[in-house]
Amino acid sequence: MKNLRTIIALLLLCTVRVSAQQISSPSVSEGMGIRPTLSVGLLKSPQPTSREHRLMPVPAAIKFQAGRLKIDASFTVATEGHREARLEAAIHRVARRLEGRTGFTFSREQVSDSKSATLLIECLGPGSAVPSVREDESYSLDVSPERAVMKAATVVGALRGLETFLQLLEADRGGYFIPAVSIQDKPRFQWRGLLIDVARHYEPVEVLKRNLDAMAAVKLNVLHWHLTEDQGFRVETRGFPRLHEMGSDGLYYTQDQIREVIAYARDRGIRVMPEFDMPGHATSWLVGHPELGSAPGPYTIERKAGIFEPAFDPTREELYKFLEGFFKEMVTLFPDEYIHIGGDENEGHQWTKNEKIQAFMKEKGIKDNHALQAYFNQRLSKIIQKLGKKMIGWDEILHPDLPQSTVIHSWRGPKSLAEAARKGYDGVLSSGYYIDLIFPTREHYKVDPIASDSDLTAEELKHILGGEATMWGEWVSPETIDSRIWPRTAAIAERFWSPREVTDVDDMYRRLDAISIQLEELGLTHEKNVDMMLRRLARTKEIGPLKTLVSLVEPVKGYNRNQAGIDTMLTPLTRLIDAARPDSQAARRFGLLVDRMLSDAPHFRRNHDRIRMTLSEWRDVRPALDVMIDGSPVLHEARQLPHDLSEIGTAGLEALAYLAADMAPPEGWREARMAMLEEAAKPKARVEFAMIGSVRKLIILAAEMANLKSIPHSQWKDRVLTLSEEKSR
């Protein structure tokens, strides 16, 4: 029997090697134009059971019961208690989305007899006239086979409950239904935001609206609108028109558009908080008003990414008169009680170089640039308070002299946020939620606004208001921004809403896959634009091979995209890196296949065929990719990737062959294959393969079989994982 296994292994290895040699022949590429991506479609999410659901965020308390509420063409809605246009509009939107999913046509009128309605909504009152951080968003939802009853104290609570009701929709061969369930729900944190930076790259109103719809779908309640930067000033101001006329390249929001966005957000229970960054990040202000700067100018709109020197001159009284006039106009536009003043990354180089500013500091006893910024913040805070608003800014504004009403927005982390809370300041966390840095969803999901080892008292914990995901705009355009925000931000929204104990990463991904599809009905382009961009890159509709490649790579992480400094705000964001998604679903699903096979020790039969088919596709796709890349100059930077993908697939297949025969690889095989993986893992075309770690596990498993037999089977998987992590360092 052992000899037979050896013969089989040798035959498999020959097949692996012959196929790897054949793919260098151009003739093999014929007919491979639109092959489906096996690695994406093989592993389906498990179907819901009585204990499974697809809700995101997970409600505070949920209990499924026996039975189901049938959803068919007879579906109707009734309301009791408070009624208003905002609630009526929300019911209409939900009904239309439900029609889109089911194909039914529902009555456009609410029924007068509430007992006969499929869904009854009981709302006690309107809630805040202007969306507020103190809004009551709680609701209950009870679904029986006869009907569903939702109760909420405010319209906003009803809006949140309606989104949950829509997410509950399921289907089987018997039709559409809502499972019988009892839900008591309210948010864990009252501040659950998304920052969208429109200053570095302008985003049209329709982009903001579709993202507001998505925010409402996952129960986010703050749009943090980052409106000014070195690269652009995006607000029409009638009192100081040179700001938007000279600082925006003509790309700014009119005051009517701003009111339109705010009204759209309010209808969905979302606050709109503007950010006007100062005293640094101020170049676009100074293009039209150089007299406000700490250096004489002239100033031009900044085209690069990074931190720049231009800053307001805090010693000029004219500056404070200017800002008071500016904010007096802005508070008529933005009803939210908070105004974000930025305050980050001002290194004070212009202050240090300016003799007049240095003399002022000496005269006033201001010891350093941080203290000078604190002086500016105090003056600014009085202006904002005078106008009936509260000031919020990034970590750098924290200073002993800062007014206690100020909110600290932390990019430094939970410890920095906790320090502010101990000093009595309310705070919001964004560290760990920088979605522009392209980290996978699981990395954001494990970050909590309150550290697990927090020693804050109960009173101090009240100062932690919540958090915000941050979509900084250096490298996003209207056609790519959705793919950078969604669906990852849905998982962050869950962290802000759901109980702290909701932390299962695998279950999060299961539900995230479902939510991602549902978000598309709101007009988001995070799924569909990938194919559009690939067709443009390849100059053909036959993009199957390129889809296989792009499904397995992710953009480089952190701030590595523009290390050479060659890209600017004018660079077209249309390359392979822009089409690639931040969290490769294909790589993640392949990883699940490998991990489940590892759990099948010592047989390793589970998912063996699926893994082999996927690896074979990676190995064999190279010829078609080579032809496609050769014919498209914009793809030439990716020429090495097909070779690397083929080598990765070949190495994985070899490992499977050794495992199938229970035969040790020859001496030097592991070292050679690990060296190959290390080289393949290096970014090319500013993307990187996301499944390297899973293939590394297969190679180590094959190489370590003899050693693994000396330990209990239950420990094999952990041992392979440990060795894989050691080799990846």
Secondary structure, 3 states (H helix, E strand, C coil): CHHHHHHHHHHHHHHHHHHHHHCCCHHHHCCCCCCCCHHHHCCCCCCCCCCCCCCCCCCCEEEEEEEEEEECCCCCEEEEECCCHHHHHHHHHHHHHHHHHHCCCCCCCCCCCHHHCCEEEEEEECCCCCCCCCCCCCEEEEECCCCEEEEEEEHHHHHHHHHHHHHCCEEECCEEEEEEEEEEECCCCCEEEEEEECCCCCCCHHHHHHHHHHHHHCCCCEEEEECEECCEECECCCCCCHHHHHCCCCCCECHHHHHHHHHHHHCCCCEEEEEEEECCCCHHHHHHCHHHECCCCCCCCCCCCCCCCCCECCCCHHHHHHHHHHHHHHHHHCCCCEEEEECCCCCCHHHHHCHHHHHHHHHHCCCCHHHHHHHHHHHHHHHHHHCCCEEEEEHHHCCCCCCCCCEEEECCCHHHHHHHHHCCCEEEECCCCCHHHCCCHHHHHCCCCCCCCCCCCHHHHCCEEEEEEEECCCCCCCCCHHHHHCCHHHHHHHHHHCCCCCCCHHHHHHHHHHHHHHHHCCCCCCCHHHHHHHHHHHCCCCCHHHHHHHCCEEECCCCCCCCCCCCCCCCCCCCHHHHCCCCCHHHHHHHHHHHHHHCCCCCCCCCHHHHHHHHHHHHHCHHHHHHHHHCCHHHHHHCHHHHHHHHHHHHHHHHHHHHHHCCCCCCCHHHHHHHHHHHHCCCECCEEECCHHHHHHHHHHHHHHHHHCCCCHHHHHHHHHHHHHHHHC
